[in-house]
Amino acid sequence: MNFHSTPPKQTHAPTLPTYAARDLSEGGDLAQIVLDQQTYTLRITRAGKLILTK
């Protein structure tokens, strides 16, 4: 006897705004992002990773 459940319905995620990190940094390694009067620094490392600091 096999019991099979119905697979969950897949819902499509809403399209999110997408930004290229290199565009934000204008080709450099650093960009500043402001959120509610707080400034954050986005850094692109040599390894191509992103670091966001306050």
Rosetta constraint file for C-alpha pairs under 8 A:
AtomPair CA 19 CA 23 HARMONIC 7.30 0.50
AtomPair CA 19 CA 24 HARMONIC 7.25 0.50
AtomPair CA 20 CA 24 HARMONIC 6.44 0.50
AtomPair CA 21 CA 25 HARMONIC 6.26 0.50
AtomPair CA 21 CA 44 HARMONIC 7.83 0.50
AtomPair CA 22 CA 26 HARMONIC 5.89 0.50
AtomPair CA 22 CA 27 HARMONIC 5.12 0.50
AtomPair CA 22 CA 28 HARMONIC 6.88 0.50
AtomPair CA 22 CA 29 HARMONIC 7.62 0.50
AtomPair CA 23 CA 27 HARMONIC 6.23 0.50
AtomPair CA 24 CA 31 HARMONIC 6.10 0.50
AtomPair CA 25 CA 29 HARMONIC 6.05 0.50
AtomPair CA 25 CA 30 HARMONIC 5.30 0.50
AtomPair CA 25 CA 31 HARMONIC 4.60 0.50
AtomPair CA 26 CA 31 HARMONIC 7.96 0.50
AtomPair CA 29 CA 43 HARMONIC 5.59 0.50
AtomPair CA 29 CA 44 HARMONIC 4.99 0.50
AtomPair CA 29 CA 45 HARMONIC 7.21 0.50
AtomPair CA 30 CA 41 HARMONIC 6.78 0.50
AtomPair CA 30 CA 42 HARMONIC 5.63 0.50
AtomPair CA 30 CA 43 HARMONIC 4.68 0.50
AtomPair CA 30 CA 44 HARMONIC 6.53 0.50
AtomPair CA 31 CA 41 HARMONIC 5.80 0.50
AtomPair CA 31 CA 42 HARMONIC 5.14 0.50
AtomPair CA 31 CA 43 HARMONIC 6.69 0.50
AtomPair CA 32 CA 39 HARMONIC 6.50 0.50
AtomPair CA 32 CA 40 HARMONIC 5.60 0.50
AtomPair CA 32 CA 41 HARMONIC 4.65 0.50
AtomPair CA 32 CA 42 HARMONIC 6.09 0.50
AtomPair CA 33 CA 39 HARMONIC 5.71 0.50
AtomPair CA 33 CA 40 HARMONIC 5.08 0.50
AtomPair CA 33 CA 41 HARMONIC 6.25 0.50
AtomPair CA 33 CA 42 HARMONIC 7.17 0.50
AtomPair CA 34 CA 38 HARMONIC 5.51 0.50
AtomPair CA 34 CA 39 HARMONIC 4.45 0.50
AtomPair CA 34 CA 40 HARMONIC 6.13 0.50
AtomPair CA 35 CA 39 HARMONIC 6.48 0.50
AtomPair CA 35 CA 40 HARMONIC 7.81 0.50
AtomPair CA 38 CA 54 HARMONIC 7.69 0.50
AtomPair CA 39 CA 54 HARMONIC 6.45 0.50
AtomPair CA 40 CA 52 HARMONIC 6.62 0.50
AtomPair CA 40 CA 53 HARMONIC 5.51 0.50
AtomPair CA 40 CA 54 HARMONIC 4.46 0.50
AtomPair CA 41 CA 51 HARMONIC 7.95 0.50
AtomPair CA 41 CA 52 HARMONIC 5.62 0.50
AtomPair CA 41 CA 53 HARMONIC 5.27 0.50
AtomPair CA 41 CA 54 HARMONIC 6.32 0.50
AtomPair CA 42 CA 50 HARMONIC 6.79 0.50
AtomPair CA 42 CA 51 HARMONIC 5.71 0.50
AtomPair CA 42 CA 52 HARMONIC 4.55 0.50
AtomPair CA 42 CA 53 HARMONIC 6.64 0.50
AtomPair CA 43 CA 50 HARMONIC 5.69 0.50
AtomPair CA 43 CA 51 HARMONIC 5.13 0.50
AtomPair CA 43 CA 52 HARMONIC 6.41 0.50
AtomPair CA 44 CA 48 HARMONIC 5.92 0.50
AtomPair CA 44 CA 49 HARMONIC 5.71 0.50
AtomPair CA 44 CA 50 HARMONIC 4.84 0.50
AtomPair CA 44 CA 51 HARMONIC 6.58 0.50
AtomPair CA 45 CA 49 HARMONIC 5.27 0.50
AtomPair CA 45 CA 50 HARMONIC 6.32 0.50
AtomPair CA 45 CA 51 HARMONIC 7.51 0.50
